[in-house]
Amino acid sequence: MAEKGAIVIDISDHIENELIRVLREDFQWEGYRLHFMMERLRKITRHVIPSVPVKVVDDPDDDRIIACALAAGSTHVLTNDKALLRIGQYAGISIVKPDEFFTLSNER
């Protein structure tokens, strides 16, 4: 259990796989670089296994982000994805840009 006020980063297998795909295909990261990045990422994240699929937006990848947040009991999803940001909130989870979240956090 995280201490009060701590930021916990939750991640699912799907999010890991999508991150690897984007870094490999869109940014031409090589295998060794992806491997070491994933090793570091696993040290700072909490792995979540979503059990309930959701249908919130048109993109199944975005729906899996929401499913991960629900499974984790998240209070926020930080994203720059326009489709998710248009929702603003889902099932008590605030969907905001990272800079907005950190501005809110610093005000507390």
N, C-alpha and C positions, 0 to 999 in steps of 0.2 A: 504494500500500500504506500502510495506516495504521500509525502508530508504536505500539509495544507499550503496552498500557494505554489506548489511545484508544478512545472510543466512536464507532462508525460506525452511522449510521441508514440502513438499506436500505429501499427502497420499490419497488414495481412499479406498472405502469399500473393494475392492478386496485385496488390499495390507494389510489392517488391518486383514481381515479374514485369509489370508495366514500366516501372522505373528503369529496369535493366534494358527493356526493349527501346525506350526512348533514348537513353544514353548511347546505346549501340547504334541504332538506326539514324537518329537525328543529329547526334553529336560525334559519331564515329569513335566512341570509346572502344579500346581494345580489351580483350578478355581479362588480362592480368589486372588492368585498372578497375574493371567492373568487380572482379573478385575481391580486391582489397577494399573497395568502397563498401561492398556488401558486408564484409567482415566488420568494418567500423560501424556501419549502420545498425547491425544486429546488436552491437554493444550498447547503443543509446536508445533503442526502441523497445517497446513491449509488443510481442507478437500476439495477434488476436485472430480467432477463427470465427468469422461471421456465420451464424446459423440460420438467419432469416433473410432471404433475398428481399429487396425492395425495388419498387418501380416508381421513381420520383421524377426523373428526367428522361430525355430520349436516348441518352448515351449510357449503355450498360456499364461502361467503365466508371462513369460518375455515380451511378447507382451503387456500385461496389464500395466507393468511398463512404457513402452514407451508411451502407450496411456495416462497414468496419467501425464507424463512429458509434453506431447503435450498439454493436456487440461490446465495444470498449466502455460504454457509458460515458462517452465524451461530452464535454460541454460546448466545445467549439470544433469546427473544421476550418483550417486555414488553407485558402486556395486563391488562385488568380483565375480559375476557370469561370468564364462568364455565365454559363448555364447554372452552375451551382450557386454563384453569387446572386443570381436573379431570385432564387428561392429565399435566400436570407435566413431562413430558420426552418428546421424540420424536426419534429418530435422533441422540441426543447433544446435542440442543438443549434447554436448560432453559427452561421456560415459567413465568414468574413475574410477580407484580405489580410495577409500576414502583418503588414504595417499598421492596419487598423487595430488588430489584436494587441500588438505590442504597445501601441499608444494607449489603449484601454488599460493594459496591465500596469503601465507606468503611472497612470493616474490614481491607482488604488493605493 
